[in-house]
Amino acid sequence: MIGKKLPKHFLAIWTLLLAFAVTNLHAMQMDRPFPAGIKRGKMSTTALAEIVIDGKLKPLSVALKIYNDDNLTVTPASLDVRNIIVYYLENEVGEIQKIWILTAEEAKRPFPPRSN
């Protein structure tokens, strides 16, 4: 019943606004905050879900978090990547604690990133 009472142009405008919002969600995404002390490198994974950064096998923290380019967490076993640009953070004993897989836009920016 409600749909019958609304003017057709109102529904058309509402549909266009909704479509515009959905298609521009990625563009509206804010810059990710990166902590102080991060490093930049090229990351690859091995068949055994090991992480290699700049050609060196890196020890992983048991609390490792990997953020993909959509800022969602992923596991090392779910990655099959070769030479992608990442930021990473090591803990006090040299284990990798966090990894951020960079978007193409973030990879183009100078390092170190400006603090937010």
Phi and psi restraints in degrees (value plus and minus 20) as a CYANA .aco file:
   2 ILE   PHI     -83.2   -43.2
   2 ILE   PSI     -61.6   -21.6
   3 GLY   PHI     -80.9   -40.9
   3 GLY   PSI     -50.9   -10.9
   4 LYS   PHI     -93.0   -53.0
   4 LYS   PSI     -47.2    -7.2
   5 LYS   PHI    -106.2   -66.2
   5 LYS   PSI     -39.1     0.9
   6 LEU   PHI    -100.4   -60.4
   6 LEU   PSI     118.4   158.4
   7 PRO   PHI     -84.8   -44.8
   7 PRO   PSI     129.0   169.0
   8 LYS   PHI     -82.2   -42.2
   8 LYS   PSI     -57.3   -17.3
   9 HIS   PHI     -87.4   -47.4
   9 HIS   PSI     -51.8   -11.8
  10 PHE   PHI     -83.2   -43.2
  10 PHE   PSI     -64.0   -24.0
  11 LEU   PHI     -85.4   -45.4
  11 LEU   PSI     -57.9   -17.9
  12 ALA   PHI     -85.7   -45.7
  12 ALA   PSI     -63.6   -23.6
  13 ILE   PHI     -85.0   -45.0
  13 ILE   PSI     -63.3   -23.3
  14 TRP   PHI     -80.4   -40.4
  14 TRP   PSI     -63.1   -23.1
  15 THR   PHI     -83.3   -43.3
  15 THR   PSI     -62.4   -22.4
  16 LEU   PHI     -85.8   -45.8
  16 LEU   PSI     -62.1   -22.1
  17 LEU   PHI     -83.6   -43.6
  17 LEU   PSI     -61.5   -21.5
  18 LEU   PHI     -84.2   -44.2
  18 LEU   PSI     -64.1   -24.1
  19 ALA   PHI     -83.2   -43.2
  19 ALA   PSI     -60.9   -20.9
  20 PHE   PHI     -82.8   -42.8
  20 PHE   PSI     -63.9   -23.9
  21 ALA   PHI     -83.8   -43.8
  21 ALA   PSI     -62.9   -22.9
  22 VAL   PHI     -86.9   -46.9
  22 VAL   PSI     -62.0   -22.0
  23 THR   PHI     -93.4   -53.4
  23 THR   PSI     -37.2     2.8
  24 ASN   PHI    -128.0   -88.0
  24 ASN   PSI      -6.4    33.6
  25 LEU   PHI     -81.0   -41.0
  25 LEU   PSI     -60.8   -20.8
  26 HIS   PHI     -85.3   -45.3
  26 HIS   PSI     -58.9   -18.9
  27 ALA   PHI     -88.9   -48.9
  27 ALA   PSI     -48.0    -8.0
  28 MET   PHI    -103.4   -63.4
  28 MET   PSI     -24.8    15.2
  29 GLN   PHI     -83.8   -43.8
  29 GLN   PSI     114.8   154.8
  30 MET   PHI    -100.8   -60.8
  30 MET   PSI     140.4   180.4
  31 ASP   PHI     -81.5   -41.5
  31 ASP   PSI     121.9   161.9
  32 ARG   PHI     -98.6   -58.6
  32 ARG   PSI     117.5   157.5
  33 PRO   PHI    -101.9   -61.9
  33 PRO   PSI     105.8   145.8
  34 PHE   PHI    -127.8   -87.8
  34 PHE   PSI     116.7   156.7
  35 PRO   PHI     -95.2   -55.2
  35 PRO   PSI     144.2   184.2
  36 ALA   PHI     -86.5   -46.5
  36 ALA   PSI     129.9   169.9
  37 GLY   PHI      69.2   109.2
  37 GLY   PSI     -13.6    26.4
  38 ILE   PHI     -96.1   -56.1
  38 ILE   PSI     138.9   178.9
  39 LYS   PHI    -141.0  -101.0
  39 LYS   PSI     142.4   182.4
  40 ARG   PHI    -138.6   -98.6
  40 ARG   PSI     121.2   161.2
  41 GLY   PHI    -182.9  -142.9
  41 GLY   PSI     157.4   197.4
  42 LYS   PHI    -123.8   -83.8
  42 LYS   PSI     103.7   143.7
  43 MET   PHI    -129.4   -89.4
  43 MET   PSI     121.7   161.7
  44 SER   PHI    -153.1  -113.1
  44 SER   PSI     140.3   180.3
  45 THR   PHI    -138.1   -98.1
  45 THR   PSI     136.8   176.8
  46 THR   PHI    -124.8   -84.8
  46 THR   PSI     153.5   193.5
  47 ALA   PHI     -83.7   -43.7
  47 ALA   PSI     -41.0    -1.0
  48 LEU   PHI    -117.6   -77.6
  48 LEU   PSI      -0.1    39.9
  49 ALA   PHI      42.2    82.2
  49 ALA   PSI      11.1    51.1
  50 GLU   PHI    -110.0   -70.0
  50 GLU   PSI     134.5   174.5
  51 ILE   PHI    -126.4   -86.4
  51 ILE   PSI     107.6   147.6
  52 VAL   PHI    -137.2   -97.2
  52 VAL   PSI     102.3   142.3
  53 ILE   PHI    -141.5  -101.5
  53 ILE   PSI     106.5   146.5
  54 ASP   PHI      32.6    72.6
  54 ASP   PSI      20.6    60.6
  55 GLY   PHI      60.4   100.4
  55 GLY   PSI     -17.1    22.9
  56 LYS   PHI    -136.5   -96.5
  56 LYS   PSI     112.5   152.5
  57 LEU   PHI     -87.7   -47.7
  57 LEU   PSI     105.0   145.0
  58 LYS   PHI    -126.7   -86.7
  58 LYS   PSI     118.2   158.2
  59 PRO   PHI     -91.9   -51.9
  59 PRO   PSI     121.3   161.3
  60 LEU   PHI    -128.2   -88.2
  60 LEU   PSI     119.6   159.6
  61 SER   PHI     -92.1   -52.1
  61 SER   PSI     129.8   169.8
  62 VAL   PHI     -87.5   -47.5
  62 VAL   PSI     -38.9     1.1
  63 ALA   PHI    -119.9   -79.9
  63 ALA   PSI       2.1    42.1
  64 LEU   PHI     -76.6   -36.6
  64 LEU   PSI     114.4   154.4
  65 LYS   PHI    -145.1  -105.1
  65 LYS   PSI     109.5   149.5
  66 ILE   PHI    -135.7   -95.7
  66 ILE   PSI     106.1   146.1
  67 TYR   PHI    -127.4   -87.4
  67 TYR   PSI     105.2   145.2
  68 ASN   PHI     -98.9   -58.9
  68 ASN   PSI    -195.3  -155.3
  69 ASP   PHI     -90.1   -50.1
  69 ASP   PSI     -30.4     9.6
  70 ASP   PHI    -117.7   -77.7
  70 ASP   PSI     -12.2    27.8
  71 ASN   PHI      46.1    86.1
  71 ASN   PSI       6.7    46.7
  72 LEU   PHI    -118.6   -78.6
  72 LEU   PSI     126.7   166.7
  73 THR   PHI     -98.7   -58.7
  73 THR   PSI     121.3   161.3
  74 VAL   PHI    -153.6  -113.6
  74 VAL   PSI     140.8   180.8
  75 THR   PHI    -116.5   -76.5
  75 THR   PSI     134.9   174.9
  76 PRO   PHI     -78.9   -38.9
  76 PRO   PSI     -54.6   -14.6
  77 ALA   PHI     -87.8   -47.8
  77 ALA   PSI     -43.1    -3.1
  78 SER   PHI    -106.0   -66.0
  78 SER   PSI     -24.7    15.3
  79 LEU   PHI    -118.5   -78.5
  79 LEU   PSI     118.5   158.5
  80 ASP   PHI    -157.6  -117.6
  80 ASP   PSI      64.6   104.6
  81 VAL   PHI    -145.5  -105.5
  81 VAL   PSI     134.6   174.6
  82 ARG   PHI    -153.9  -113.9
  82 ARG   PSI      99.4   139.4
  83 ASN   PHI      34.0    74.0
  83 ASN   PSI      27.8    67.8
  84 ILE   PHI    -114.7   -74.7
  84 ILE   PSI     130.0   170.0
  85 ILE   PHI    -104.6   -64.6
  85 ILE   PSI     110.6   150.6
  86 VAL   PHI    -155.7  -115.7
  86 VAL   PSI     139.2   179.2
  87 TYR   PHI    -123.9   -83.9
  87 TYR   PSI     125.3   165.3
  88 TYR   PHI    -163.9  -123.9
  88 TYR   PSI     136.9   176.9
  89 LEU   PHI    -146.7  -106.7
  89 LEU   PSI     108.6   148.6
  90 GLU   PHI    -119.7   -79.7
  90 GLU   PSI     129.4   169.4
  91 ASN   PHI    -105.5   -65.5
  91 ASN   PSI    -193.9  -153.9
  92 GLU   PHI     -87.6   -47.6
  92 GLU   PSI     -37.3     2.7
  93 VAL   PHI    -123.9   -83.9
  93 VAL   PSI     -10.8    29.2
  94 GLY   PHI      69.7   109.7
  94 GLY   PSI     -13.5    26.5
  95 GLU   PHI    -103.7   -63.7
  95 GLU   PSI     127.5   167.5
  96 ILE   PHI     -93.2   -53.2
  96 ILE   PSI     103.8   143.8
  97 GLN   PHI    -122.9   -82.9
  97 GLN   PSI     -59.2   -19.2
  98 LYS   PHI    -162.3  -122.3
  98 LYS   PSI     125.4   165.4
  99 ILE   PHI    -153.7  -113.7
  99 ILE   PSI     114.7   154.7
 100 TRP   PHI    -136.8   -96.8
 100 TRP   PSI      97.2   137.2
 101 ILE   PHI     -97.7   -57.7
 101 ILE   PSI     103.1   143.1
 102 LEU   PHI    -103.0   -63.0
 102 LEU   PSI     126.0   166.0
 103 THR   PHI     -93.7   -53.7
 103 THR   PSI     147.8   187.8
 104 ALA   PHI     -80.3   -40.3
 104 ALA   PSI     -58.2   -18.2
 105 GLU   PHI     -84.7   -44.7
 105 GLU   PSI     -65.7   -25.7
 106 GLU   PHI     -85.8   -45.8
 106 GLU   PSI     -56.4   -16.4
 107 ALA   PHI     -86.0   -46.0
 107 ALA   PSI     -47.7    -7.7
 108 LYS   PHI     -97.1   -57.1
 108 LYS   PSI     -41.0    -1.0
 109 ARG   PHI     -92.6   -52.6
 109 ARG   PSI     131.5   171.5
 110 PRO   PHI     -88.3   -48.3
 110 PRO   PSI     133.1   173.1
 111 PHE   PHI    -128.7   -88.7
 111 PHE   PSI     120.5   160.5
 112 PRO   PHI     -98.3   -58.3
 112 PRO   PSI     134.5   174.5
 113 PRO   PHI     -88.5   -48.5
 113 PRO   PSI     133.3   173.3
 114 ARG   PHI     -88.7   -48.7
 114 ARG   PSI     125.6   165.6
 115 SER   PHI     -95.5   -55.5
 115 SER   PSI     121.8   161.8
